[in-house]
Amino acid sequence: MVRQVCELCGFEWSFEAGGYDPHLKTPSDWALFNAEKEARQCPRCRSARAMEKRKTMQENSSVKEVHYEPRPARFTLKKDVILAPRAKAQIDEALAKIRFHRKIYEEWDFKQVDPCGAGTLLNFYGKAGTGKTLAAEALAGTLGRNIISLGMADVESKFMGDTAKNIHAAFDSANRNGAVLFFDEADSLLGKRLSSVTQGIDNEVNSLRSTLLIELERFEGIAIFASNFAENYDKAFESRISQHVFFELPDMSGRRRLWKKHLLPTIPLVEERESLLSKLADNSEGFSGRNIRNCMRLALPKALLEAERAGSEPKLAWAHLEQAIEEIRRACRDVGTEVNRREPTEGNRHESAETLRLLGAKIRESQNQTEDR
């Protein structure tokens, strides 16, 4: 038995020591060693440290309340966004509902059958780069409202229960400030609830999504969700969102308007502008607005570098844009996919079959050698 006095608080206590091999050869030795190691810590101070740690965690969870501040919208629909006709019509209808809300719900008394329809809930879905995030901010700008833009990382918390609190805080801030609430990459928030709950994090996910459903029911403002994977939404969210706006890749006319927006009149050109726009629209099929913007980002430095080497005035030419288009196509094709993957052809089918045949022969040879031994 060993007696010990704590140097910090003066507390005296005793404990059993030894009883294990100093080389710790067995699990029993390790267990006795760890028990002695723990017993050598002052019980009073150890308890105080544990209490302080719990107190700190509670303070971090409750005192550091998250605030979501709205910011001014930088864009408007008319000036900054080029939409396909169907998407434009749906957004115009959503704007009309907001503008004529009093007439619809009060003068025409539609609130009798739709008491929870005070809010406007929109879902923007479609391929990456088609303008969903831009359109959400531009809608806020068109209405003259600020925007609160959030992703999963902005509401997720490491403390149990705080993620749901953060969701509530976001809706509360949007209501108080009259701001448009925008959730980007919304499939991570609106995904299907888990029916088989096996651990604490599963409960947290279900709690988040249940809180979101409740907030959507009573929200009287404007909330917009955007996702590239809307098919992953829980059906309960799908039915609560009034309009689902599909953002498709631009057609020939849309591509021409996008190129015209990016090919500013202040950029010096080698050839006539209208002719160049037609050529660009023809050669960028399948491109999104983001792809077109990235083409310009690549092409403009090419023109400047070429002029610098030649000692001439820089001008943007079709050759610079053509190279940029090809680079974007190559990136779309190769980046984010298995670059070395080969489509099945007669040649590599034969090669794969031959590889399997040789592998089978080696396995059989190994088995025969084992049986001989």
C-alpha positions as CSV (number, residue, x, y, z in Angstrom):
1,M,0.0,0.0,0.0
2,V,1.4,3.4,-1.0
3,R,0.4,6.7,0.6
4,Q,0.6,9.9,-1.4
5,V,-0.1,13.7,-0.8
6,C,-1.1,16.0,-3.7
7,E,1.3,18.9,-4.1
8,L,-1.5,21.1,-5.4
9,C,-4.4,20.7,-3.0
10,G,-2.8,18.8,-0.1
11,F,-5.2,15.9,-0.3
12,E,-3.8,12.6,1.1
13,W,-4.8,9.2,-0.2
14,S,-3.5,5.6,-0.4
15,F,-3.4,3.0,-3.2
16,E,-2.0,-0.4,-4.0
17,A,1.1,-0.5,-6.2
18,G,3.0,-3.3,-8.0
19,G,1.8,-6.8,-8.5
20,Y,2.7,-6.9,-12.2
21,D,5.8,-7.8,-14.3
22,P,7.8,-4.6,-15.0
23,H,8.2,-5.8,-18.6
24,L,4.3,-5.9,-19.0
25,K,4.2,-9.2,-20.7
26,T,0.5,-10.1,-20.2
27,P,-2.8,-8.3,-20.4
28,S,-3.1,-8.7,-16.6
29,D,0.2,-6.8,-16.2
30,W,-1.1,-4.0,-18.4
31,A,-4.4,-3.8,-16.5
32,L,-2.6,-3.6,-13.1
33,F,-0.1,-1.0,-14.5
34,N,-2.9,1.2,-15.8
35,A,-4.9,1.0,-12.6
36,E,-1.8,2.1,-10.6
37,K,-1.1,4.9,-13.1
38,E,-4.7,6.2,-12.6
39,A,-4.5,5.8,-8.8
40,R,-1.4,8.0,-8.6
41,Q,-3.5,11.0,-9.8
42,C,-5.2,13.0,-7.1
43,P,-8.9,12.0,-6.8
44,R,-9.9,15.5,-5.8
45,C,-8.0,17.3,-8.6
46,R,-9.0,14.7,-11.1
47,S,-12.7,15.2,-10.3
48,A,-12.3,19.0,-10.5
49,R,-10.6,18.7,-13.9
50,A,-13.5,16.5,-15.2
51,M,-16.1,19.0,-13.9
52,E,-14.2,21.9,-15.5
53,K,-14.0,20.0,-18.8
54,R,-17.8,19.3,-18.8
55,K,-18.5,22.9,-17.9
56,T,-16.3,24.1,-20.8
57,M,-18.1,21.8,-23.3
58,Q,-21.5,23.2,-22.1
59,E,-20.3,26.8,-22.4
60,N,-19.0,26.1,-25.9
61,S,-22.3,24.5,-26.8
62,S,-24.7,27.1,-25.3
63,V,-22.8,30.5,-25.0
64,K,-21.2,30.6,-28.4
65,E,-24.5,31.0,-30.2
66,V,-24.3,31.2,-34.0
67,H,-25.6,34.3,-35.7
68,Y,-26.4,34.4,-39.4
69,E,-26.0,37.9,-40.7
70,P,-27.6,38.8,-44.1
71,R,-25.5,40.5,-46.7
72,P,-26.5,42.7,-49.7
73,A,-27.3,40.9,-52.9
74,R,-24.9,41.8,-55.7
75,F,-26.9,40.8,-58.8
76,T,-30.4,41.1,-60.3
77,L,-32.2,38.8,-62.6
78,K,-32.6,41.3,-65.5
79,K,-29.0,42.5,-65.6
80,D,-26.9,39.5,-64.6
81,V,-28.8,36.2,-65.3
82,I,-29.5,34.5,-68.6
83,L,-32.3,31.9,-68.1
84,A,-33.9,29.3,-70.3
85,P,-37.5,30.2,-71.1
86,R,-39.1,27.6,-68.9
87,A,-37.0,28.5,-65.9
88,K,-37.6,32.2,-66.4
89,A,-41.4,31.6,-66.6
90,Q,-41.3,29.7,-63.3
91,I,-39.2,32.4,-61.5
92,D,-41.5,35.1,-62.8
93,E,-44.5,33.2,-61.3
94,A,-42.7,33.0,-58.0
95,L,-42.0,36.7,-58.1
96,A,-45.7,37.4,-58.9
97,K,-46.8,35.3,-55.9
98,I,-44.6,37.5,-53.7
99,R,-45.8,40.8,-55.3
100,F,-49.5,39.9,-55.2
101,H,-49.4,38.0,-51.9
102,R,-51.9,40.3,-50.2
103,K,-54.4,40.1,-53.1
104,I,-54.2,36.3,-53.3
105,Y,-54.2,35.4,-49.6
106,E,-56.2,38.3,-48.1
107,E,-58.5,39.9,-50.8
108,W,-59.2,36.6,-52.5
109,D,-59.1,34.9,-49.1
110,F,-56.9,32.0,-50.3
111,K,-55.5,31.6,-46.8
112,Q,-58.7,29.8,-45.8
113,V,-57.5,26.7,-47.7
114,D,-53.7,27.5,-47.6
115,P,-53.0,28.9,-44.1
116,C,-49.3,27.8,-44.3
117,G,-48.7,29.3,-47.7
118,A,-47.3,32.7,-46.6
119,G,-43.8,31.6,-47.4
120,T,-42.2,31.1,-50.8
121,L,-40.1,27.9,-51.1
122,L,-38.1,27.3,-54.3
123,N,-35.8,24.5,-55.4
124,F,-33.3,25.2,-58.1
125,Y,-31.9,22.0,-59.5
126,G,-29.8,21.0,-62.5
127,K,-26.2,20.4,-63.6
128,A,-23.3,22.2,-62.0
129,G,-22.5,25.6,-63.5
130,T,-26.0,26.3,-64.9
131,G,-26.5,29.4,-62.7
132,K,-28.5,28.2,-59.7
133,T,-26.5,30.1,-57.0
134,L,-26.3,33.2,-59.2
135,A,-30.0,33.1,-59.8
136,A,-30.8,32.8,-56.1
137,E,-28.8,35.9,-55.2
138,A,-30.2,37.7,-58.2
139,L,-33.7,37.0,-57.1
140,A,-32.9,38.6,-53.8
141,G,-31.4,41.5,-55.6
142,T,-34.5,41.9,-57.8
143,L,-36.7,42.0,-54.7
144,G,-34.3,44.5,-53.0
145,R,-33.6,42.2,-50.2
146,N,-30.5,40.9,-48.4
147,I,-29.5,37.3,-48.6
148,I,-28.3,34.7,-46.0
149,S,-26.3,32.1,-47.9
150,L,-25.6,28.8,-46.1
151,G,-24.2,25.4,-46.7
152,M,-24.0,22.3,-44.6
153,A,-20.8,23.4,-43.0
154,D,-22.4,26.6,-41.8
155,V,-25.1,24.9,-39.8
156,E,-23.4,21.6,-38.7
157,S,-22.1,21.4,-35.2
158,K,-19.9,18.9,-33.3
159,F,-22.2,19.2,-30.3
160,M,-25.3,17.0,-30.2
161,G,-28.5,19.0,-30.8
162,D,-26.8,22.2,-31.9
163,T,-27.2,21.6,-35.6
164,A,-31.0,21.7,-35.2
165,K,-30.6,24.9,-33.1
166,N,-28.5,26.5,-35.9
167,I,-31.2,25.6,-38.5
168,H,-33.7,27.4,-36.3
169,A,-31.4,30.4,-35.8
170,A,-31.0,30.7,-39.6
171,F,-34.8,30.8,-40.2
172,D,-35.2,33.2,-37.3
173,S,-32.6,35.6,-38.7
174,A,-34.2,35.5,-42.2
175,N,-37.6,36.3,-40.7
176,R,-36.3,39.1,-38.5
177,N,-34.3,40.8,-41.3
178,G,-36.7,40.1,-44.2
179,A,-33.8,38.4,-46.0
180,V,-33.9,35.6,-48.6
181,L,-32.6,32.4,-47.1
182,F,-30.5,30.3,-49.5
183,F,-29.2,26.8,-48.9
184,D,-26.5,25.6,-51.4
185,E,-25.7,21.9,-52.0
186,A,-29.1,21.3,-50.3
187,D,-29.2,17.6,-50.9
188,S,-27.0,17.2,-47.8
189,L,-29.7,18.9,-45.8
190,L,-32.8,17.6,-47.5
191,G,-31.7,14.0,-47.9
192,K,-33.9,11.0,-46.9
193,R,-34.4,10.5,-43.2
194,L,-32.8,7.4,-41.7
195,S,-35.2,4.6,-40.8
196,S,-32.6,2.4,-39.2
197,V,-30.9,4.4,-36.4
198,T,-27.8,2.6,-35.1
199,Q,-25.7,5.4,-33.5
200,G,-25.8,9.0,-32.2
201,I,-25.0,10.7,-35.5
202,D,-28.0,9.0,-37.1
203,N,-30.3,10.6,-34.5
204,E,-28.6,14.0,-35.2
205,V,-29.2,13.7,-38.9
206,N,-32.9,12.8,-38.3
207,S,-33.2,15.6,-35.8
208,L,-31.8,18.2,-38.3
209,R,-34.2,17.1,-41.1
210,S,-37.2,17.0,-38.8
211,T,-36.4,20.5,-37.5
212,L,-36.0,21.7,-41.1
213,L,-39.5,20.3,-42.0
214,I,-41.0,22.1,-39.0
215,E,-39.3,25.4,-39.9
216,L,-40.5,25.2,-43.6
217,E,-44.1,24.7,-42.4
218,R,-44.1,27.9,-40.4
219,F,-41.7,30.1,-42.4
220,E,-43.3,33.2,-43.9
221,G,-40.3,34.4,-45.9
222,I,-38.4,33.3,-49.0
223,A,-36.2,30.2,-48.9
224,I,-34.3,28.8,-51.9
225,F,-32.6,25.5,-52.1
226,A,-30.1,24.6,-54.8
227,S,-28.7,21.1,-55.7
228,N,-27.0,19.1,-58.4
229,F,-28.6,16.0,-56.9
230,A,-32.3,16.8,-56.3
231,E,-33.2,13.1,-56.8
232,N,-31.7,12.5,-53.3
233,Y,-34.3,14.7,-51.5
234,D,-36.7,13.2,-49.0
235,K,-40.2,13.1,-50.4
236,A,-41.5,15.2,-47.5
237,F,-39.3,18.1,-48.6
238,E,-40.3,17.7,-52.2
239,S,-44.0,18.2,-51.4
240,R,-43.4,21.2,-49.2
241,I,-41.5,23.2,-51.8
242,S,-43.9,25.0,-54.0
243,Q,-41.8,25.3,-57.2
244,H,-39.0,23.1,-58.5
245,V,-37.1,25.1,-61.2
246,F,-34.9,23.1,-63.5
247,F,-31.8,24.8,-64.7
248,E,-30.9,23.2,-68.0
249,L,-27.8,23.6,-70.2
250,P,-28.2,26.5,-72.6
251,D,-29.3,25.9,-76.2
252,M,-27.7,27.7,-79.2
253,S,-29.6,30.9,-78.5
254,G,-28.7,30.8,-74.8
255,R,-25.0,30.1,-75.5
256,R,-24.9,33.0,-77.9
257,R,-26.3,35.3,-75.2
258,L,-23.9,34.0,-72.6
259,W,-20.9,34.5,-74.9
260,K,-22.2,38.0,-75.7
261,K,-22.4,38.8,-72.0
262,H,-18.8,37.6,-71.4
263,L,-17.2,39.0,-74.6
264,L,-17.4,42.6,-73.4
265,P,-17.2,45.5,-76.0
266,T,-14.1,46.7,-74.2
267,I,-12.1,43.6,-75.2
268,P,-10.2,44.2,-78.5
269,L,-10.9,41.6,-81.1
270,V,-9.1,40.4,-84.2
271,E,-12.3,39.6,-86.1
272,E,-15.8,41.1,-86.3
273,R,-17.7,40.5,-83.0
274,E,-21.0,39.2,-84.3
275,S,-19.3,36.6,-86.5
276,L,-17.1,35.5,-83.6
277,L,-20.2,35.1,-81.4
278,S,-21.9,32.8,-83.9
279,K,-18.8,30.7,-84.2
280,L,-18.5,30.5,-80.4
281,A,-22.1,29.4,-79.9
282,D,-21.7,26.8,-82.6
283,N,-18.6,25.3,-81.1
284,S,-19.6,25.2,-77.4
285,E,-22.5,22.8,-77.4
286,G,-23.0,21.2,-74.0
287,F,-21.3,24.1,-72.2
288,S,-22.8,25.7,-69.1
289,G,-22.5,29.4,-68.2
290,R,-19.6,28.5,-65.9
291,N,-17.8,26.7,-68.7
292,I,-18.2,29.8,-70.9
293,R,-16.9,32.0,-68.2
294,N,-13.9,29.7,-67.6
295,C,-13.2,29.8,-71.4
296,M,-12.8,33.5,-71.2
297,R,-10.6,33.2,-68.2
298,L,-8.3,30.9,-70.2
299,A,-8.4,32.8,-73.5
300,L,-7.6,36.3,-72.4
301,P,-4.2,35.6,-70.9
302,K,-3.3,33.6,-74.1
303,A,-4.0,36.8,-76.2
304,L,-1.8,38.9,-73.8
305,L,1.1,36.5,-73.8
306,E,1.1,36.1,-77.6
307,A,1.2,39.9,-78.0
308,E,3.9,40.3,-75.4
309,R,6.1,37.8,-77.3
310,A,5.4,39.4,-80.7
311,G,5.8,42.9,-79.3
312,S,2.3,43.9,-80.7
313,E,-1.0,45.2,-79.4
314,P,-3.0,42.5,-77.6
315,K,-6.2,41.3,-79.4
316,L,-8.4,38.3,-78.7
317,A,-8.6,36.0,-81.7
318,W,-10.7,32.9,-82.5
319,A,-7.5,30.8,-82.1
320,H,-7.2,31.7,-78.4
321,L,-10.9,31.0,-77.8
322,E,-10.8,27.7,-79.7
323,Q,-7.8,26.5,-77.6
324,A,-9.7,27.5,-74.4
325,I,-12.8,25.6,-75.5
326,E,-10.7,22.5,-76.2
327,E,-9.1,22.7,-72.8
328,I,-12.4,23.0,-71.1
329,R,-13.8,20.0,-73.0
330,R,-10.7,17.9,-72.1
331,A,-11.1,18.9,-68.4
332,C,-14.8,18.0,-68.5
333,R,-13.9,14.6,-70.0
334,D,-10.9,13.7,-67.9
335,V,-11.1,15.4,-64.5
336,G,-13.4,13.7,-62.0
337,T,-13.5,10.5,-64.0
338,E,-11.3,7.4,-64.4
339,V,-8.9,8.9,-66.9
340,N,-7.4,5.6,-67.8
341,R,-10.7,3.7,-68.1
342,R,-11.1,2.1,-71.6
343,E,-14.3,1.3,-73.3
344,P,-14.7,-2.4,-74.1
345,T,-13.4,-3.0,-77.6
346,E,-12.7,-6.3,-79.4
347,G,-9.0,-5.7,-78.7
348,N,-9.2,-5.2,-74.9
349,R,-11.9,-7.8,-74.6
350,H,-9.5,-10.4,-76.0
351,E,-6.7,-9.0,-73.8
352,S,-8.9,-9.4,-70.7
353,A,-9.9,-12.9,-71.6
354,E,-6.2,-13.8,-72.2
355,T,-5.3,-12.4,-68.8
356,L,-8.0,-14.4,-67.0
357,R,-6.9,-17.6,-68.9
358,L,-3.3,-17.1,-67.8
359,L,-4.3,-16.3,-64.2
360,G,-6.5,-19.5,-64.1
361,A,-3.6,-21.6,-65.4
362,K,-1.3,-20.2,-62.6
363,I,-3.8,-21.0,-59.9
364,R,-4.3,-24.6,-61.2
365,E,-0.5,-25.0,-61.3
366,S,-0.1,-23.8,-57.8
367,Q,-2.9,-26.2,-56.6
368,N,-1.2,-29.2,-58.3
369,Q,2.1,-28.3,-56.7
370,T,0.4,-28.2,-53.3
371,E,-1.2,-31.6,-53.8
372,D,2.2,-33.1,-54.9
373,R,3.8,-31.9,-51.7
